[in-house]
Amino acid sequence: MTIPFFPPDLFAADRDTLLDCLYEVGTDPEQKFILGRRTAELEQALREITGAADVIACGSGTGALTLAVHALRIGPGDEVIVPAFCCQPVASTVANLGATPVFADVDPWTMVMDPEDTERLVSERTRAIMPAHVFSVMADMPKLNSVARRHGLAVIEDAAVAQGAVLDGVPAGRWGDPGVFSFFQVKAFGTAGEGGVVLTDKPDLARAVRMLRNHGQDGTHRFLHHRIGYNSRFDEVIAAFQLKRLPGFADRLERRARIAEYYGERFAPLRDRGVQAPPSGRNGRCYYVYSLLVDRREDLRAYLSERGVGTHVYYPVPLPRQPAFAAHATAGRTWPNAERAGLRNLAIPIWPHLTDAQVEFIASSVCEFFE
């Protein structure tokens, strides 16, 4: 049995749907391939699902973060606190606008941004904090929002991996002043390409994001540019495809959650052998990726590879240790939990179309290594 970590058949069941969408958009008399009525329908559908006052579709999850940071008028002289263990757009979208990313350490188990370390880093230059949900776990948004309120800061919620997750009754993407989702193909609501959205309840922020995604135009007066913006427009074929796949999204999430529950039961006895599974339960859980923390990671990874089970290591080098962000890393500061997460995390397959037999084989292979 061979079970790749990144399955080549991720959209195999949707091929006819994608071809139908391509034909539908391509032969539509309207001949509008970006920011058309299908994009508006997808934005409306996500507003209804999340309860957000506004949802603005854009070119990618990274584009969504860029638009959010820019819309808040964050720039040179400003600081944004971001997690040290995360995908690099949390830092690059800040740095690319001339502001300074300040790196907070993460929780040693959940690997999401630590609220206490975040608050210690607040300075007179801090304009916002950017918590990110990671792997299976949403960040501690109640505590992080409290930090932000105490210091008068904006919260940019990077919910790129967490669409469909709910914490204390509040959907992911709805905790921040803006929140963002990503539709990159391997995300929970991934698509056959790129895409993302910004969610917000703030009318002025929504208006700014809509302008910025389309070269600073207001959507009414073409070639009148109110702000210097970007080409981060949403594709109509992708919008049609996502609308067709949206009704099955809840079932795919449920399948991921059930696989995670099974993994958690199987791996619980391994804790005293240096294996730490993600926290169990449904509250604040997204199960985009199921990542173990393993003392003997490389040995286990090699064993699983021999058994035909694909794995993946995320963020082996924390962001402040990366050459790209060396200028923003505070001299003498360390991020011990981020460092350990980079050395110990090992993600195993959790795709919703895994069969029960494949899931059992993966779990048994992990357990057998420690026998």
N, C-alpha and C positions, 0 to 999 in steps of 0.2 A: 504494500500500500504506500503510495506517495501522496503526501498532503502538503502542497506548497503554502508558504505563508501568504504570498500575494497571488491569489488564484487567477489564472488566465481566463476563466469562464465567468467572471463576476457578472457580466451582463448578457450571458448566453441566452437566458430566458427572455430577454428584452430586445433581442435583435430585430424581430419583426416590428415591434413597437417603434424602435428608433428609425427604421426604414420608412414606416408609415408617417412618422413625424417629419422626416426630411422631405418626403414627397408632398405632404400637406402644406408645409411652409413654402417649399420651392415652387409650387403651382398656385399658391394663393394669389388672386388678382392684386391684392394689396402690395405684394412684393416688398414686404418690410421684414428685414432679417435681424434687426436689433431693436430693443425697446418698443415692441409692438404690443398688440392686445394680449398675446399669450404671456408676455412678461407681466403685464398688469394683472392678469388672472392669477398667476402664481403668487404675486405679491399679496393679492387679496386673500387667497387661500391660506397663506402663512399668517396673515393678520388674524384671520378667524381662528386658526389653530392655537396661536400663541397668546392672543389677546393684546398684541402690541398695537399701538395707535397707528404706527406706520412701519412698513417693511420696504426697503429699497434694494432691489436686485442689482448686482454689479458683476464685474468680470471674474473675480476670484475671492477666496477668503482673505488673502493678503491685501487685495484691493479694498476689501471691506474695512480692514483695520486701518489702512492708509486714509481712506475717506473719513473714518471716525476720528482719527487723530487730527487730521487737517480741519475737519468741521469744527472741532473744539478750539481751533486757532492756537494749537500748541506748536511752538517753534523754538528758534534760538534763545538760549537763556533759561528754557524750561526743563524740568525733569519729569520723567514718568517712571514709576517703580514697576518693574516687570519681574517675572520668575527667572531664576538662573538656570533652571532645568526645564527646557521647553523648546518648541520649534522656533527657529530664528526670527520669523516675522514679528514676534512680540517686541523685539529689540530693533530690527531693521526699519520697521515702519516709523518708529520714533526717531532714529538716527537720520533717516533719509529726509526728514523735515527739519533737521538742524537742532533738534532737542537732544537731551541726554537720557539714555536708558540707565536706570539705576537698578542693580540686580539684587533681588531678595532671595534668601535661601528658601528651601521647600521643606514640607513635612517629611520625615524620614520614611513613613509608611505609604501615605497616599501620594506623595511626590507632587503635590500642588502647593502653591505659594503660601508661605507661613505668615499668618496675620501679625504675629508679634514682631517678627523680623521686619515685616513691611512697615509697621508703625515706627520702628527705630530709625528707619531710613528717611522719614519725612523731613524735609527741609523747607526753608522759605522759598525755594525755587520749585518745589514739587507742585505740579498742576493736576496730575491724575495718577491713578494706579490701574494696572492692567492685569488682573488675575486671569489665568487660563485654566480651563478644565483639561485634565490630562488622562489619557487612557480610559480607565473605568470610573473615574471619580470626578465629580464637580468640586471646584474650589469651595472653601468655606465662605460663601458669599455673605451670610449674615454678619460674621465678624469683620470681613474685609469692608463691607459697606459701612459698618460702624466706625471703622478707622477713617474712611473717607469723609463721613459726616462730621466727625470730631475736628477734622482739619480742613474742611471746606474744599474737598477734592472731587473731581469727576471720577467715575468708574467706567472704564472701557472693558466690557466683559468679553473675553475671547472664548466664545462657545463654539469654536470651529468644529470641534469633534463631538459636540454634545447635543445636537438637535434631537429632541424627543425626551431628553432627560428632564426630571422634575425634582426640585429640592424644596422640601417643606411646602409643597403645593404650588410653587412658583416655577414655571418652565425655565430651562436654560435659555439664555439670551435675553431674559426679561429682568435680570438683576442689575444690569448696568444702565448708565445713562444712555449710551448705546451698547448693544450687544451685537455680535456677529456670528454667522454660520458660514461654513465652507461646504461646497458641493464637489470638492476634489474627489476623484473616482473612488478612493478607498474609504472615504468618510461614511458614516452611517446612512446619510441621505446623499451619497455620492452620485455623480452623473458621468456620462460618457464624455468627459472633458473637464472644463473648469466652470466655476461660478461661485457666487457667494451672496449674502444679503447683510444689510445693516438693519437692526430693529431698534426702535426708539419710541418713547411717548412724548418727546419734546418736539413741537412743531418747527421751531427755528432750526434745530439740529437736523431734522428730516429734510427741510428745505435746502439746507446747505449741502447735505450729502447728495441730494438729487442733482443739484447744480454741478457739484464737483465731479460726479461720475461721467458727465457729458460735457467736458471742456468748459465748465462754468456757465453753461446756458440754462435758462429757466424752463425750457420745454415748451415755451410759447413763442418766443421771439428768436428765430434762428439767426446765428451769427452775431448775436448780442451777448457778450461774455461778461458776466457780473464778477466772476472770480477766476483766477488761474486754476484750472482743474485738470482732469485726466481723461483718457479714453478708458473707462472701466464700465463699458456698457454690456448689457446682458443679451445673450444670443437667443433668438426666437425658437430655434430648433431645440435647444436645451430646455427652454421654458416649457415647450410642448411635451418634451420627454419627461420632465419632472412632474408635470401635472398628471400624466398618465400613470406614473409610478407612485404618486403620493398616496392613493388609497391602500396600497399594500405595505406602506412604511411601518405602521403599527405592528403588523405581524412580523416583519423582519426584526424590529426592535425586541419584540417578545421572544423570538427565537434566540437572539443574542443573550438576553437575560437568563433564559433557561439553561443555555450552555454554560454561562458563568456560574450559575447556581450549582450545576453538576461538578464543574471544576473545583469550586470552593469546597464541596463535600469531600471530593477525592484527595485534595491537597492539604486539608486541615491537619492530618496526622504527620505531615512532613515538616511542621514548624520547628520541631526540635532538631531537625537535620539541616537547618539553614535555608529553608524555603518559606517565603512569606507570600501568601496569596493576597489579592486585593480585598479590601473590606467587603463583606457580604451585604445583601439586602437590595432594596430597590430605591430607597430615598437618596437622591443625589447621585445616582449611578447611571452611566451612559453605555458602558461596554462597547465602545468603539474599538478598543484594543484590550486584550487581556494580558497583562504583563506581571509576571512573577518577579520577586526579588530573591536572588539565588546566590549563596556564597560561592558555590562551585559552578559558576555560570558557564564558563567555556567548556568544562568537562560535560556538563549536561547538554549543552548545545551540540557538541560533537556526537554524543550518544543519540540524540534525537535525529540528527542528520543521517546517521547510519540507519536509523529506523524509517527514514523517508519522511520525517516530520519537519517542515520548514519552520524556522524561527526568525526573530528579528530583534536587534538591539537598537534602542532609540537613544539619541543624545548622549553618546559615550563621553563627550567633552562638554562640560557646562558652558553656557553662552559667554560668561565673562572670561573664560579661558581660551576662547576662539580668537584667532588672529584678527578677524574682522572687527571684534569689539574690544580689543586690547586697550584702545585709547579711553574706553569708558569704564574699565575695571579699576575700582578703587585700590590704590597701592596698599599692600599688606592685608587686604581683606580676604577672607576665605569663605567658601560655601560648602561646608563639609557634607551636608545632606545631599546636595546636588551632585557632589563628587561621588558619593557612595551609590546614589541612584544610577549614575552613568556606568558604574562598574558592576552593578548587580542586576539590572533589569533585563528580563528575557521575555519577549512576547511570543505567545503561541497562538495558533489559528482560532478564530472565533467567528468566522463568516456564517451568516444565517443559512446558507445552503449546504453547510456541512451535514452529513448524515449522522444519525445516532451512532452508527458503527465507527465512523471516523472520529467522533468526539470521544468515544470510549477508548479507542486505540491511542489517541493523543494522551489522554489522562493516564492510561495504564503504562504507557511508555515512560512518562515522567516518574511515576511511582516505582516502576521496576528499576530505574537507575539507582534508586536509594535503597534497594533491598539488599 
